[in-house]
């Protein structure tokens, strides 16, 4: 919420410095560039805040699952416990 408010204030700040003597295209370009940078920054923060989504570039938890399985096997070997399903261990 604070990032969205800060981004909105940044765009409003650019609007405060509009000059009526300059053309609309130039003023629109200033606003477009600042808005694009704010939106890009917010999207980057959102993407980094959700690393495990099923999107391109996201982190898949495959290696974490494998590590947990290995730790479970090591723990059972250390304490010499039977596997939870009662079948003999094959690994």
SULMOUR-V929448 format. One record per backbone hydrogen bond with DSSP energy under -0.5 kcal/mol. NH is the residue of the N-H (numbers start at 0). CO is the residue of the C=O. Records with the same first field share a line. If there is no record, write none. Layout:
BEGIN
NH=CO ; CO
END
This chain:
BEGIN
4=0
5=1
6=2
7=3
8=4
9=5
10=6
11=7
12=8
13=9
14=10
15=11
16=12 ; 13
17=14
19=17
21=18
26=22
27=23
28=24
29=25
30=26
31=27
32=28
33=29
34=30
35=31
36=32
37=33
38=34
39=35
40=36
41=37
42=38
43=39
44=40
45=41
46=42
47=43
48=44
49=45 ; 46
52=49
54=52
57=54
58=50
62=59
64=60
65=61
66=62
67=63
68=64
69=65
70=66
71=67
72=68
73=69
74=70
75=71
76=72
77=73
78=74
79=75
80=75
85=82
END
